[in-house]
């Protein structure tokens, strides 16, 4: 299987000096260069460019800006209810093979889907339900689904973490709890990977539809 190589990931932070301990001590990054307001670091084979106020360089600045503006123009509760209705209809339809949403994995579909994914992430902070629905519609295999979803989520979640890290009061107990949770997370990933090989494609897709249905209900009720 051909592996996807990530050249570098750009992270924007509010204060580079305050963020450095988090990336070094908690995430385990190694800094090659540290010259505020710029730094470069590595995590395994992946390279990161970390800058203070790096939004001007982000390629997806447009959809993030639009999502942020909509957040102030439309009440979050109203937006959540509207999306909940849309995803509820799509999730219910997906349980009927003849009514399922299907899309071809064309460049336009992929770019548009990621743009909407980023838009929802900018508005509500969580776009996993949208990503799952699109990947199901593309008809990907189990491995392709998990790999594609992870590749999309990684830079998005790193970007979110970089924004939140300086707003958290990192007490000793919180740092210990965070570090203790890492091996448990990795163990869960390993168990899930092993378990996935015993799950049929039909059962995997049905599980994803149930997750989308639960996500839609969350948007509607909470």
C-alpha positions in Angstrom: 0.0 0.0 0.0 1.4 3.4 -0.9 1.8 5.7 2.1 0.9 9.4 2.1 3.8 11.6 2.9 3.1 14.8 4.8 5.8 17.4 4.0 5.0 20.0 6.7 2.1 21.2 8.8 1.6 24.9 9.7 0.5 25.7 13.2 -0.5 29.2 14.4 -0.3 30.0 18.1 -1.0 33.1 20.2 2.3 32.9 22.2 5.1 30.8 20.9 7.1 30.8 24.2 4.1 29.7 26.3 3.2 27.0 23.7 6.7 25.4 23.5 6.5 23.4 26.8 3.2 21.8 25.6 4.7 20.7 22.2 8.0 19.5 23.8 6.9 17.8 27.1 3.4 16.6 26.2 3.4 16.0 22.5 7.1 15.0 22.4 8.1 17.3 19.5 11.8 18.1 18.8 12.5 21.7 17.9 15.1 22.2 15.1 14.8 26.0 15.3 13.2 28.3 17.8 13.3 32.0 16.9 10.0 33.7 18.0 7.8 34.4 16.2 8.9 31.4 14.2 9.9 27.8 15.1 10.3 24.5 13.3 9.8 21.1 15.0 9.5 17.4 14.2 7.3 14.6 15.5 8.6 11.4 14.0 8.8 12.0 10.3 6.4 14.9 10.2 7.7 18.4 10.1 5.8 21.4 11.7 6.2 25.1 11.2 4.9 26.9 14.2 4.3 30.7 14.0 2.6 33.3 16.1 -0.5 34.6 14.2 0.1 32.3 11.2 -3.5 32.6 9.9 -2.3 34.8 7.0 -0.4 31.8 5.6 -3.1 29.2 5.9 -4.3 27.9 2.5 -7.9 27.4 3.9 -8.2 30.8 5.4 -11.3 31.6 3.3 -13.5 28.9 4.6 -12.3 29.4 8.2 -13.0 33.1 7.9 -16.4 32.5 6.4 -17.2 29.9 9.1 -16.1 32.4 11.8 -18.3 35.2 10.4 -21.3 32.9 10.1 -20.8 32.0 13.8 -21.5 35.6 14.7 -24.3 36.1 12.2 -26.3 33.0 12.9 -27.0 31.7 16.5 -25.1 28.5 17.1 -28.3 26.8 18.4 -30.2 27.5 15.2 -27.3 26.3 13.1 -27.0 23.1 15.1 -30.7 22.4 14.7 -30.6 23.0 11.0 -27.6 20.6 10.6 -29.2 18.1 12.8 -32.3 17.9 10.5 -30.1 17.5 7.4 -27.9 14.8 8.9 -30.9 13.0 10.4 -32.6 12.8 7.0 -29.3 11.6 5.4 -28.7 9.0 8.1 -32.2 7.6 7.9 -32.0 7.4 4.1 -28.7 5.5 4.3 -30.4 2.6 6.0 -32.3 2.0 2.7 -29.9 0.9 -0.1 -32.0 2.4 -2.9 -32.1 5.8 -1.2 -28.4 6.1 -0.2 -26.4 9.1 -1.1 -23.6 8.2 -3.6 -20.8 10.3 -5.0 -17.8 9.7 -7.2 -14.4 10.6 -5.7 -13.7 13.4 -8.2 -11.3 16.3 -7.4 -14.3 18.7 -7.3 -16.2 16.5 -4.8 -13.2 16.1 -2.6 -12.3 19.8 -2.5 -15.9 20.8 -2.0 -16.4 18.3 0.7 -13.3 19.4 2.6 -14.4 23.1 2.2 -17.8 22.3 3.8 -16.0 20.2 6.4 -13.8 23.1 7.3 -16.8 25.5 7.3 -18.7 23.4 9.8 -15.6 23.1 11.9 -15.3 26.9 11.9 -18.9 27.3 13.0 -19.4 24.4 15.5 -15.9 23.2 16.2 -16.7 19.6 15.2 -17.1 18.4 11.6 -16.7 14.6 12.1 -20.3 13.9 11.3 -20.0 15.7 7.9 -16.7 13.9 7.1 -18.3 10.5 7.9 -21.3 11.1 5.7 -19.1 12.1 2.7 -16.7 9.2 3.1 -19.7 6.8 3.3 -21.1 8.3 0.1 -17.8 7.8 -1.7 -18.0 4.0 -1.1 -14.5 3.7 0.4 -13.3 0.4 1.9 -12.8 0.1 5.7 -9.1 0.9 5.5 -9.6 3.7 3.1 -12.3 5.2 5.3 -10.2 5.1 8.5 -7.0 6.3 6.7 -8.7 9.2 4.9 -10.7 10.3 8.0 -7.5 10.3 10.1 -5.5 12.2 7.5 -8.1 14.9 7.3 -8.6 15.1 11.1 -4.9 15.2 12.1 -4.0 18.7 10.8 -7.4 20.1 11.9 -7.1 18.8 15.4 -3.4 20.0 15.7 -4.6 23.4 14.6 -7.3 23.4 17.3 -5.0 22.2 20.0 -2.5 25.0 19.2 -5.2 27.5 19.7 -6.5 26.1 23.0 -3.2 25.1 24.6 -2.3 28.6 25.8 -5.8 29.1 27.3 -5.5 26.1 29.6 -4.1 26.4 33.1 -1.7 23.4 33.1 -1.6 22.2 36.7 0.6 19.3 37.6 -2.5 17.0 38.1 -3.8 18.0 34.7 -0.5 17.3 33.0 -0.2 13.9 34.7 -3.8 13.0 33.7 -3.1 14.1 30.1 0.1 12.0 29.9 -1.6 9.0 31.5 -4.3 9.2 28.9 -1.9 8.9 25.9 -1.0 5.2 26.4 -4.7 4.4 27.0 -5.6 6.1 23.7 -2.8 4.3 21.8 -4.0 1.0 23.3 -7.6 1.7 22.2 -6.4 2.5 18.7 -4.5 -0.8 18.6 -7.5 -2.8 19.9 -9.7 -1.1 17.4 -7.4 -1.8 14.5 -7.3 -5.5 15.5 -11.0 -5.6 15.9 -11.6 -3.9 12.6 -10.3 -7.0 10.7 -13.1 -9.1 12.1 -15.9 -6.6 11.2 -17.5 -7.0 7.8 -17.8 -4.0 5.5 -21.6 -4.0 5.9 -21.3 -4.0 9.7 -18.7 -1.2 9.6 -20.9 1.0 7.4 -23.9 0.3 9.6 -21.9 1.3 12.6 -20.9 4.6 10.9 -24.5 5.3 10.1 -25.6 4.8 13.7 -22.8 7.2 14.8 -24.1 9.8 12.3 -27.6 9.2 13.5 -26.5 9.8 17.1 -24.5 12.9 16.0 -27.6 14.3 14.3 -29.7 13.7 17.5 -27.1 15.5 19.5 -27.3 18.5 17.2 -31.1 18.5 17.5 -31.4 17.9 21.3 -28.3 19.5 22.9 
